[in-house]
Amino acid sequence: MKRRNLLQLAAAGAVTAREAAAQEQAARATRALPAPKIKDVQVIATAPQGLRLVVVKVLTDQDGLYGYGCATYTQRADLVVPAVEKYLRPFLAGKPADRIDDLWQAMYNSSYWRNGPVLNNAISGVDQALWDIKGRQAGLPVYQLLGGKCREAADCYSHASGGEIAQVVESAKQIVARGFRHVRVQVGVPGQAGYGAGRSDVKVERLHSGAVFEPEDYMRRALKLFEACRKELGDEVELLHDVHERVSPIQAVRFAKDVEKFRLFFLEDPVSPEDLAWFRIIRQQCATPLAMGELFNSPHEWTPLIRERLIDYIRIHVTQAGGLTPCRKIAAMGELMGVKTAWHGPGDVSPVGHMANVTLDVACHNFGIQESVSFPESVREVFSGCPEMKNGYLYANETPGWGIEVNEAAAKKYPFGYGERGERQQLNGGWGEVRRRDGTIIKQ
Ligand code: MG
């Protein structure tokens, strides 16, 4: 309350002079409370589940006030660490921790060339940590800082996969029995390296010794899977499917038309980010709901798709876009254009990143669906306060900030490379190769 108002009230006898003085003192103390300044920016690199996770810890000059943010880009995790330590750490030293959007813009512009996966993840780590700090300061979960809940929890889908169609159907039935209403179904082609499906020992003819994938074989098999799923699971279960950009654009047009009759919840990544112009053609020819964005890093990718209403679900990996700050703006743009959110939520996102996902899920009106997640004991040993899954719903924490604490001593027990399959370890977390029969490498 302003001093003049207090004095007027005191003069009018509404409050005593002593009460007015006390209130003024309290107001002055609030105004004088210094904004926390960034004292240090640290990186926690850990792989408790065998997948490389990178988490940024921002410490302030106020005792016990710090926050965590996800900066996980598992395929090039070692490069994110120096991007934070050698560039953002000195850049942020002494800056006010309470100006999140301002600092995001400053970090984004500080590299001059921007919108790349390594630097966007580094920015995301700091950005999410600043939201955590602001929540801890306010004593509120971050979803409250975004305006509060639009729903109680995030409806999720789970993955049913297998080398044979019957295996996938059985897996889907088990997922439904666990309370899920949405299931992503993926089936392998015998002898081939299908995305999200089991591999078999069948040998297919090829001109090389590596993994094989043939788009036409995959599409024929997937159509049979959807037919079996509708027959065995009924019409009530929502089916999702990920093409994972593995077919040519014109094949994607035909495939999107062919699956229309199975009424998918969405068809994901029918083309690659290099072929976005094809969405206009797919859109003109069928009403199959489309999800896209997992590989996006730049506004030049998501802005046209949302603006022209060419997709139904924007499916960005939040850290790859630079964190919570840009993604809440993307969600707002989507709401205006009738595009819903379906933030990417695989195992190579830290629990802090999953909490950022579910925070957007519950706080944004245009939420569509969330990829489900489970946290094994080794992950819970490092991260306490992981978001909870119940009956196919993911819940945001009710504790201040993200409500997550990192046990840094436990994190050190799981260095990069721990527990990974030989190939992934050899590739330092990166993807391997998949080729057509003749040896042509394909996107995957
Ligand atoms: Mg995907």
Boltz pocket constraint, residues with backbone or C-beta under 6 A from the ligand:
constraints:
  - pocket:
      binder: B
      contacts: [[A, 242], [A, 244], [A, 268], [A, 269], [A, 294]]
      max_distance: 6.0
